[in-house]
Amino acid sequence: MKFVIIKKKMLILAVIAVISMVILSIPYEGGASASVFFGTAPRLVPIYSVESDEKKVAISFDTAWGADKTEGILDILKQYDVRATFFMVGFWVEDYPDMVKKIDEQGIEIGTHSNTHPDFVKLSQEQMELELTTSISSIEAITNKPVKLFRAPYGSYNNEMLKLTDSMGLKTIQWDVDTLDWKGLSGTEICERVMSRVKNGSIILCHNNADHVLEALPLMLERLINAGYDVVSVGDLIIEDDYYIDNLGVQRKN
């Protein structure tokens, strides 16, 4: 009798596992995040990379602490005639409005990285909304352009945050290539790390004031361009409409 009960439990667990795998394989359409099933509730997922047959990648800079290397980054981007995306924290925008204007005038895309760089998972929905609306207002007051992209501080997110960003018309952007430039890696180490991980549709994470970003950036761009990659902004890489995001965060065309 005991053997029969154990066997029955194993059968039930197997059925649950199969059902979970089936649900995981179903794409979520129409929103800026994907719905993935874990346990008893769906978990939403932002964009980590983009499915693409073209050799296109996006370079992004989280912009929060200091600005002494930012002009150098702009000079390098101009030298190589490439685009990028800066995800700016509101207090950085307030501290460096002239730099925000210069970035925008160079045709570089600007997204929000929150207003005060908190962990959104620890915030109420009202606090999240205030972080977003305040930072967006600060950016738009300088650029007169709508902010369409958001990157969560620390890459930390939950369902509530992603539902909110969806409702605000923001696409939440993660990354699939982390330079780890904030760890003090050398320019060569950062470049090698990127080139060993990059692929079509990758989103590369950098920081505007990392110790060796000015050494790493030209090395990365040289290698990427020589490998045939077109280096673009996140907005130019992602799919605007008629897409879905799979359970790994890959944005794909319907």
N, C-alpha and C positions, 0 to 999 in steps of 0.2 A: 504493500500500500504506500509506504514511504517512497519507494522507487518511482511509483506512478506519479506522485505529487511533484517530485523533483523534475521528472521528465516533462510534466505539464508546464512547470515554471520555465524550464529551458525553452520550450516551444513558444511560449508567450513572449519571452525576451527576444527570441529570434525574429518573430513577427514584427515586434516593435522596431528592431534594428532595420529590417527591410523597409518598413514604412518610412522611417526617418531618412534613409538613403534616397528613396523616391522623392520625398519632399525637398531634400537638399538639391536635387537635380533640376527642380522646377524654377525657371527664371522669374524674377519679379519685374514687371513692366511699368513704365510710365512715371516713376519717381526718380529722385536723385540718389537713391540708396536701394540696396538689394535686400530682400527679405530671406533670411536663412533660418532654418528650423533647428533649434537646440533645446532638447528637453521638451517642455510643455508650451513654450512661447516662441514666436518668431523673433529673430534678432536682425536688425537692420544693419546694412554694411555700406560705407561710402565708396568712392572711386579710388582705387589704388593704382590702376594702370588702364590702358585702353587697347583693345584688340585692333591691330592695324596690319595691313599688308605692306604699307609704306614704311620706310625707315625714318620714322619721326619720333623724337623724344622731347620732353619738356624739362627745362631746368627751373627750379623754384627756390626762392630764398625766404626763409622765415626771418622776419625783421622785427626785432624787439629790443636788443641791447646794444646801444652805441651805433655810431654812423661813420667812424673814421675810415672804414674800408669801402663804404658804399659808392663813393664817386669813382674809386678805382675799378669796382665791379662794372659800373656803367661804361667806363672807358674801354674795358675789355670786351664787353658785349657789343659795343659800337665797332670796335676794331675787327671783330669777327662777323659783324653784320648778322647777329642772331637776336632772337627775342627771349624773354624769360618772364616769370611771374614773381612779384614780391607779395608775400602775405604779411601785412603790417598790423601790429598791435596799436590800439588807439593812443596809448600814451607816447609811443614813438612818433606817431603822426603829429601829435601836439608839440613834441619837442623839436621836430625837424620838418616843419611845413615847407621850407624852401627845397629840401631834398625830395620830398614827396612830389612837389611840382616838377622838379627836374627829371625825376624818374618817369612821370607821366608824359612830359613833353618829349622824351626820347622814344615814346611809343611802347614803353614797358607796361605790361598788365599789372594791375594792383587788386589784390583780394584782401579780405579781412582775416586777421588771426586773433580776433577778440579785442576787447578794450583794455583789459588789465592782465591778461594771460593766466586766467584761473583754470583749474581742472573742471571742465563742464559737467562731468559725472557727479560732482559734489554740489552742483547748483540746482536751485529750483527752476522751473520753466520760466518764471518771471525774471529771475536773475540772468538766465541764458539770453532771453530776449533783449534785456537791457544791455548786456555785453555786446550783442550783435548790432542793435540799432544805434547805439552810441558810437561804436567804431565806424560803422558804415557812414553815418552822418559826418564824422570828422574827415573821412577820405573824400566823400562826394563834395563837401564844401570847398575842397581844394581843386579837385580834378573836373568837377561838373560832369562826371561819367558814372553810370550805375555800377555798383559793386555786385558781381554775380557769383563770386567764389569765396569759399570759407575753408580755412584749415583750423582744426581744433588744436588748442595748446596741448602739448605732450602727445598728440595723436590719440587723445582719450575721448571716447564717445559712448553714447548709449542710445536706446530707441527714442527717448524723449527728445534728445538733442536733434537727431536726424529727422524726426517728424517735424520739429520746429523749423529747421533749415529748409526742408522741402516746402513747407507752407509759406516761407518767406521768399521762395524762388531762388534760393542759394544752392549751388552744387557743392557738396562737402568733399574735399580733396585730401587724400592721404598720399602715399608714395610707395613705390616698390623698390627703389634704390636709395638707400640711406648712406650718405657720404661719411657719416660719423665725424664730420669736420670739427664739431664742438669738443671732441676728445683730444684735440691737439695733434692729430695725425699730420704728417708732412704733406706737402703738395703732391709729391710722387705717390705716396701711400693712398691718398684720397683718389687720385686719378686711376690707379690700378684697381682700387676697390670698385669704382664706378664701371670701368670697362669689363670687369669680370662678371658683372651682374646685369648690365643694360641689355635691353632688347627692344624690338619695335613696340612703340606705345608706352615706354617707361616714363615714369614721373620721378625725377631726381630731386632729393631733398638736400639743400644747402642752407647755410646761415650767413646773413649779411656781414657779421662781424667775427666770424671764426678766425682763429689765429693765422691759418695758412690758406685762406680762401683765395687771396690774390695770386698765390703761387699755383694753386690747384686749378683754378678756372681756365687759364690759357692752355694748360696741359690737357685738361678734359676736352675742351672745345677742339683743339688740334686733333686729338685722337678720334673724337666722335665724327668730325667732318671728314677726316681721312678714311673712316670706316663707312662713309656714305650716309651718315645720319643727317637729317634736317633738324636743327635745334629750334624749337618753337616755344611759345607760351603755353600754359596749361589750357587756356581758352581755345587756342588753335588746335590743340591735340584732342580734346574730348569731343564726344558726339553730342550735339545740341538737342536733337529730337529723335524720336522713334528708336529708342535703345532699351536695353536692359542691362542689369549688372549681375554677374553670376556670384556664386557663394564665396569666391576668392577675391571679390572686389574688382574684377575685370569688367570694364564697360564694353558692351558689344552691340553691334547693330542688330535690329530685329530682322 
